[in-house]
Amino acid sequence: MKMVKTLEAEIIDVVYKFEDVIESHVLDQIQSQSEESHHEDQIHPPLFAIDLQDQKQNVDSFIETVKEMKTAYIHELHNPSPEEEQEEDDRVGPSSFGGNHDSVIGQSKDFIEFLRDLFTINYRGCSRTIVSIYGMAGIGKTIVARKFFRDPLIVSHYNRRAFVTIGPKYLLKNVLLDILRQVDPDFEITNMDGEMLAELKRMVCESLKDQRYFIVLDDIWDKELCSDLMELFPDDDNQSLVLMTTRLGEVADIAPANFQYKIPFLDKKESWDLLRQKVFGEMPCPPQLEKAGKKIAENCEGLPLTIVTVADILSKSDKTTEYWNKVSDVKDSVYKDAYDQMSKVLLPSYDYLNQYLKACFLYMGVYPQHHKIPWAELSFLWSLWSAEGFLYSAAQFRERIPHSDMVKMFAEPCTYYMFELVLKNVFISDIEVSCCSLHSSLWYMCNKEATKNKFFYALNCRADALPEEGIESQRRLCIRNNVLLAIEDVRDSIASTSTVRSLLCTGPYHHYPLPLCLEHLRFLRVFHACTIRFYEFPIEILKLVQLRYLSLTYNGNIPSVISKLWNLQWLIIRRQLIVENNSSYMPREIWDMKELRKLDIAGCKLSDPRERSFLPNLLELYNVDPQSCTKDVFERIPNLATLNIVIKLAHGNVDQPLSCFDHVSHLHELKSLACDVMNPTFKAEVVAPLARLSDFPSSLTKLTLSGLGFPWEEMRKISSLPNLTNLYLKCYAFRGPKWEVRDNEFQRLKSLEIEDIDLERWTFQNDHECIPAIKVLRIAHCYKLKEIPHAFATSILAISIVDCNPTVVNCVNKLRRDSDDKYGDGNSLFVLAHSSWDDPGTSSHESPY
């Protein structure tokens, strides 16, 4: 892997240099022709004649070099040296680092006791059982498996046992030999012919035949290997057990749903208990160190491997109040030292990602440490992924992603990529707070790998802008402290990276304008600056003819010369203040920007299009004023897939219903529609809604409504949509005490969210199983709700209840019990109930096991 990475770096370097040469040549010609033609006021994108003939030698040399490097890369990939293979085995083995402690606490300890009782004292089944334990690297999967494997009750219950560590790189022959040596003490290797593998498979099957066996497959990465081994392990109805540990959710899915256990992060108490035990053993912690110690444990973010590694450093250092208080600062170097020591365990999670996911994963590191991305803002990240060129097109996505059944579940490649990163346990998706994040250990690894690979370079402080090696060769600059732009030598350093393609300002929001140095960054394609407020529109941006993505915060009118950015595909404008009855318009020239794919205009109105104006590539339109939702506008954007309407009403201005939905039916490709009233006001009684609920296009799959106040009778106009899969109702989107779902409604709905609604009784017609395809239900802050339907289809997988009447929680728990009784283990219902009036920070989980 080391040599492969070296070759990868060399290939990237060659590609970057060639890209710089060609783009520099093209930009020089564009600039020269622009100066000669003097088209300063032209409306339409200019036409340029680019001559690459004098670059033929560079092109030919590049092609030849890449061919040679590709050959060397493929050879090294398939023929690693024995030394590298041994080094790789030492690096990825979980016992090489994570397995040197045996402490199991918290839910994992309860899980071991649960398994022990289930498969010995209280076991009622006969057939072979498959159990999977999965989670992030360093979470303690191997420790849990080894602890269970060595449990005296388990040892006495099974007469054939084997614990096999596999890893991402394995030989099936060695796996089978390892199993045979453990389950058959008399096994000896004899001379075998060319059919050695087939013979080993036969011997494994034969040695386990009619035996009550327990096999642990530790650190398994390959789903196909799991399936192959399960075929070898006989099922003789004698209570045999196979336990797998893996980082990958798709591998864990080999086990039945009720026998998949995801190891959670430790809570604060469990973290402190583990840290204290590792530092002090059986001795008590000195009282003067306890406060700092608890903070240190909390800084480890619930990952046992981090806690154990930090504890090892602490146990070898001075146990003084001064030192421990210093370490309790999350920025202390102890944590970086710990992450470096952990890298041999963490790196395989990145190294063995599919190639199309690696760039997306590294890109998560551009945000500050501990940054949480709300689910509602993930579209920002996805737009950046698209602008950077990380995502396949829809056609490539369907052609190249191997899991065709999975592809059908996702409308866009970006959502599938995010799902994959969560499934591989390198990205955390927290359902309780509806946000995504990176664990600090992986964030640190992201930044280290990104800098090494010249993927991005981060500026956190002034010293970062003046490194000894310089930052001239970096492809992306990430500014996590926006005020750095006010310092001249920082701007000079940024200007020196003249070949940088992306400038990403991801620090906390800065309320004051800052000077820029964009005039030196002529190759820039992505400028992300929503966390900086601009008093005036930065005119120097208009010289960046390669710009594809522009996002900034600006309260003024966008100048008409924005159309000079004829390559722009993503334009995102944020406002610092939300102004009622905002009268600002986007310039009419916006209709000349034919490459636009996403337009987010912060509540502005769209100017009336010129005759024959047409935006064929516009797929997403966000935060548009309802007055812009006209037939004329919608007919000029026929391929629009996502529409988000924002209504800002002055108080009392609800006399006439708005017509924002009247012409939506003209958008025949529309998949996602959202309408949000920013400042709704409601009278005690249900009156006419703010907008008429007109016919929606049948193509619609996702609908989000907030603050509109429709009576529940109007739901029939939505429930009959043939392709609707996701429905989100928020902030009195519908009003009234009772909602009855009829038998034939919502035939394809998979996800339903109801939040801040005055609903009291929600029922199904005739108590039948309505909403037949429902998988996920979330109800939040519906304080009046007392009753929910008792008959959901078997398709439902999860129900989340946040701050609702306790009677609703009781109803949901009854649903879970009924589901277990009626449909058995294969249809286990996951329930999450959280109440703010409980102890702070607690929630009740119905465990998947």
Summary of the structure (lengths in Angstrom):
residues: 849
radius of gyration: 29.9
end to end distance: 37.7
largest distance: 91.3
contacts: 2636
relative contact order: 0.05
helix: 41%
strand: 16%
